[in-house]
Amino acid sequence: MTGSITLVGIGDDGCISLTSRAINAVAQTELLAGATRHLDFFPQYRGERLTFVSGLNGYLAQIVEAAKDKDICVLASGDPLFFGIGKRLLRLVGEADTQIDVEVITSPSSVQLACAKALIPSDDVKVISLHGRPMTGLVARLQQGDTFALLTDNNHNPVVIARHLLSYDETRWRLVLCEHLGGSKERIREFTAQELAATSIDDIESLNVLLLQRQGQAYWGGLAMHCPDGAYQVLTPLNGLITKANTRAVVVARLGLTAKSVMWDIGSASGSIAIESAKQAWNGQVYALECNPECFDVIEQNQMRHRVDNLTLVKSKAPSGLDDLPVPDAVFVGGSRGQIDPIVELVMSRLTSGGKLILSAVTLDSVSEFFDLCKSNQYHYEVVMLQSSVSQPLAHYQRYQAENPIHLFVITKEGNNT
């Protein structure tokens, strides 16, 4: 005998909005599984029950095991395949050693219900789940659209989210908080970021969806993906300690970043390379390593101004601190403080296959050193020499002001590099 699983999505209003097909699935099942609040909607059911209390993996494993010889109905919130248990349950069914038939009967998702209540078209809404996920990178992800639905949890609740928005000056949003959608305790409230940040957490129900609708909020704080040097706070009088804009554009382009890349910027100084990389890798992670305490505040100011909360400042002298970071897809070394050999050795041992390491050399000594380093290790590399000039006023005329030439050693990690 083989069993089956019917996964039924149910709203906070219980049986009222279920279809006859869903009701029949519950009535005919041999075992009814679900959270206590879902099972309580069916006091008339007299068959076997399986209550989810804690430990989702164990609960789903019990369901799959029981379904090998029983017909089971599983209750889940809204659309079970929309940030619900459906995805994980289907994977476990696929791994089972017995054929189990699965049917999914959905209800509207929480996001669909929220958009209807807020009169927001749902076809352009981007969904971000903060349920059991870090807040890091939320503001960077908000630069990718105009309307968002945030799925929250007790740690990343709407008040905490609003305070995070305020810390990055993301204030021009319409915030619609939708609680207990479809149920008797349903509540729809509209806030500004300031109002929601000042709200008591005790006044927020745990079952909620937070909608954000852009109201003239500029992307990246009005700053472009690639910015002129004047868009950055720099450390003076040490000539700014910034990779110049023309060089910066080439470096970030040659790093080959994707939206989800992990990038290290070693010797970050003002953080300009890290910041523009973070805008490219808006759904990834960027780490700016810097050991000069005078640069810390400069990097943090630039991070806030450019809205890159997916950037983390690591206050360390490389290679110290690198072992604790996630595996990088791209690395830029703008300063090594005499530690280039151990830095490159460690980076190449951890860099993903096909990943890029870019070393910048501004002195002839560094050029010679990096040539020897690449050749002795048989790295696959290319050298790009950049020399640019920028117009400057001279009385009633314009002249060119030459910038220092720079050599970029672009190293690609091949499969046999260590």
N, C-alpha and C positions, 0 to 999 in steps of 0.2 A: 504494500500500500504506500502511496505517496501522498503527501499533504500539500497544502497551499498556504500562501500568505496574502491576505487582502489588507493593504495599507490604506487606512481611511483618514483623510484630513478633516479636522473638526475645528470650528471656530469657538470663540469665547461665549457664544450664545448657545452652545450645545447642540441638541438634536434639532432645534427649530429650523436651521438652514440646511440640514442634510438632505440629500436626494433620497428617493425611495430605494435606489440601488444601494446606497450606503447603509440605510436602515436595515435592509434585508441582509446585508453582509454581517451586520452585528447580530441580528436575530438568529441567523443560521450557523454561526460559528461554534466550534467546539471549545475554543479558548479565546477569551477577550483580554488583550494586553494593552496597557497604557499607564500614564501617570494617574495619580489618585484623582486629580481634578477632572480628568477625562472620563475615568470609569464612573465617577459619581453622577455623570449625566445619564447613566443607564442602570438605575436601581432595580429595574424589573428583570435584568438579566440574571439567570439562575445557573449558568454554566460555570466552568472553571475560569478563574481570573489570574492574570499575572501582572502584578503592580510594579511599576518602575519607581524605585526610591533613590538609588544612587548607583554609580558604576555602569555607565552606558554600555561599554563593551561586553560586560558580563550579562547584562539584560538582553542585548541583541543576540548574543550567543545562545541564550536560553530559548529565544524565539525561534531561531534557525533550527536548533535541535528538536524542539517540539513539532516544528512544521514538517519534519521528515515523515511523520505518520498521522498528522492531524491537520484539519483546516483551521487556520488561525486568523483572527481579525486584530489588527494592531491600530490603535488610535494615536494620532499625532497632531500637532498644531498646524492649522492652515494648510499650506501646500507642503507635504512631507519632503518633496524633492527641491524645495527652496530653502537652503540653509537649515534643513531639518534632518531627521534620522534616516531618510530614504536612501541617500547616497551610500552611507556606511552599511545599511542593511542589505542593499543590493550587492555590495561587494562581498559580504559574508555569505550570501546565498550563492554567489558565483563560485566561491571557494569550497562550498559544501560537497560532500561525496555522494549526495543523493539529489536527484532532480526535484526541485521545488518550484511550483508555479507561483508567480507573483502578479497581483493586480494592484494598481494604485488608483484610488478615487480621491481626487483633490477637492479642497475648498479654496476660496480666494486666499492668497497670501496676505500676511500682515501689511506688506508694502502696498498691495493693490487696495486694501481697505483704507489705509492711511491716505493715499493719494485721492481716493474718492471723497473722503471727508474734508480734505484740505483744498479740493477743487484744483488739483494739480494733475495734468496729463501724465500717465505713468510710462509712456513709451520713450521718454527721454531721461528717466530717472536712473542714476547710477547707485547701486547698492553697495554699502561698505559695512561689513560685519565687524564689530568690536567685541563680540561675544567670545570671551576667552582669548582675545588677541590684544596685542599691545596698542597703546595710543600713538606710539611713534610713527610718524609718516602721515598722519591723518590730514594735516594742513597741506602737505605736498600733493596728496591725492585729490584734495578739493580744488586744485588748480586745473583739473582735467575736465571740468564740466560746470553746469549751472544749477543742476538740481540733484540732490542726493537724499537717500534714505539710509539712516544709520540704525543698525541693530545693536542694541546696547546690552550691558549686563550690570550687575551691582557695583563692580569696580569702575567700569567705564560708563557711568550713568550720565543722563543729559546735563546735569549740573557740572560735572567734571569736564564734559566735552565743551560746554560753553566757556568755562574758565580757560581751557586750553586754547580755544579760538581767540579769546581776549588777549592772551599772552603773546600772540602773533599778530595782534591788531586786525584780526579778521572779524570785523564788526558789522559789515553791511550785508547781512543775511536775514531772510525771513525764516524764523524757526517755528515749526509747528510740532508740538508734542502730542502724540496720540497714544492714549492709555486704554487698556482693556477693550480693544476694538471689537465691536459687535456684541459685547456683553452688557449686563445690567449696570456695571460700574464704568462704562465708557465715558471718557472725558477727552475733549479736544481743546487745546489751549495754544495760543500764539504768543511768541516772545521775541524781543530783541536779544542779542547775545548778552548784553549787560543785564537785562531783566532775568534771564534764565540763570546766569551765573550767580545772581544774588538770591535765587530761590532756595529754600531749605530742601536738602536731600530727602528729608522725611515726608515732603509733600509730593514726591515722585513715586508712582506705582512701578513695580519691577517689570510688569508686562507693558512694554511701550515701544514705539517706533518714533524716531526723531527725524523730521523732514527739514532739509535746508534748501532754500531757494535764493539764488544770488539776487541781490538788490543793488547792483552797481558796484559791487566789490571787485576791485581790479585784480587781475591775475598776477601772482607773484608780487603783490604789493605795487603794481605798476611798473615793475622792472622786467626786462626781456630775459629770454633764456640765455643770451649772450649780451653782456653789458660792457660799456666803456669803463675805464679805470675809475672814473669819478663816481661810479655807483657803489664804490666800496670804501669803507673806513679803512685807513692804513696806518701803520705805525710810523711815526715821524720822530726824528729826522733821518731815519735809516733808509732814505730813498724809497720809502713806501713799503718795502718788502712785499711786492706784488708781482706776479707774473703778468707781463704787459698783455693788453687785450688781443693784439694780433697773434701773439704766441699762444695765448690761452685758447683762442678759438681753434687753432690747429691741434693743440694737445688734446682737448676734449673730443674733437672729431676723431683723432687717431686712436683714442682709447676704445672706440667701438662699443659704447655703452648701449644697453637696452633698457627698457622701462624697469626691469627687475634686477639689474646688475648690482653686485656688491663691489664697491670701489674703495681703495685706500689712497689717501693723499699724504705722503710722508714729507715732513718739513713744510707744513701748510702755510705758515706765516700769516697772511691776511685771510686765508681761506677761500680765495677767489676760484681756484681750480676745483676745490671740493664743492663749492656752492653751485657752480655751473654744471658739474657732474651730477649733483643731487637733483638738479632740475631735469636733466636727461633721464636719470634713473629714479623717477618720481615714485615708483612703486618698489624701489630697492633700498639699499642701505649704503651710506657713504661715511667713511671714518677719516677725520682730519687729525693726523698725529703732529703734535708740536710740543717742543720742550722749553721754549722761551716764554716765561711767565708774562712778559710784556705783550705777547701776542694773544693770550687767552681771551681777554676782554674784547679785543678787536674782532676775533673770529666769531665770538658769540653775538656781538652787535650785528655783524654782517649776516649771520645765520637768521636772526630775528627779522632783519630788514627784508631779506629775500624770501622769507617764509619757508625755509627748508628744514622742517622738523624731522626729516629723514636723515639728517646729518648729526653725527656724534663726534664731539671733540674728545680726543684721547691725549691727556697731558703726560706725554712720555717721550723719551729719547729713543728712537728706533736703533736697533731692532727690539729693544725692550717694549713689551706691550703688544707686539704683533701676534704672538702665539694665542692670545686670548680673543682675537677677532675672527669673525666668520671668514670662510674661504673666499678670496677675492676673484673677481672676473677681470679686473683691471687695476693697475697700480701706477701712480705717478710719484716719482722721487724728485722733489724740487730742492731738497737739501738733506745732506747725510751726516754732516758734522764729523767727517772722517771715518764713518762706519759703512762705506758703500759696499765693501765685500761681504760682510755678514748680512747686511740688509738684502742684497741681491740674492744671496744664497738662500735665505729664508723665504723670500718672496717667490722665487722660482720653485721651491719645494712645495709651496701651498697654492700657487696660482692654478686656476682651472686650465684644462687643456684647450689651447687656442686663445687663451687670455693674453692681454697685452701688459707689458711693463715698459714705461717710458722714463728714461733718465735724461735730465736736462744738464747740459754742460755749458758754462759761461766763460770758462778759462781754458787756455790751451792745455794746461796740465790735466784738467778733468777730461778733455777730449781724448788725450793720449791714454789716460788711465782707463776710460770706458772702452776704448778700442781694444786694449789688451785684455780687459775683463771679458768682453764678448767673444773675442777670438780664442782665448784660452779655454773657455767653457763650451765652445762650439755652439753658441746660441744662434738661433735664426733671427737676424736683426737687420735693420735698415737705419741709415743715418739721414736725418733731415736738417739742413742748415738754413736757418731763417735769419734774414736781415731786412728789416723794414724801416721806413722813414715816414714820419707824420708831419703834415704841414704845420707851420708856426708863423704867426704874424711878424713881419719885420717892417716897421714904419707903415707905409701904405701898401706894402707888398706881402707876399707869402713866400716863405722859404721852407725847405725840408729840414727837419731835425731827425738825425739818424738815431735809432735805438741800438743798443748793444746787440751784436749777433749772438745767436744761441744755437747750439747743436742739440738735437733731440735724437736719442738712441731708442728706437722703437723695437722692442724685443717681443717676439711671439713665442709663447711656450708650445713646443711640439710634444708629441706623445712620449718621446724618449728623454725630454729635459727633466732634471730632478731639482 
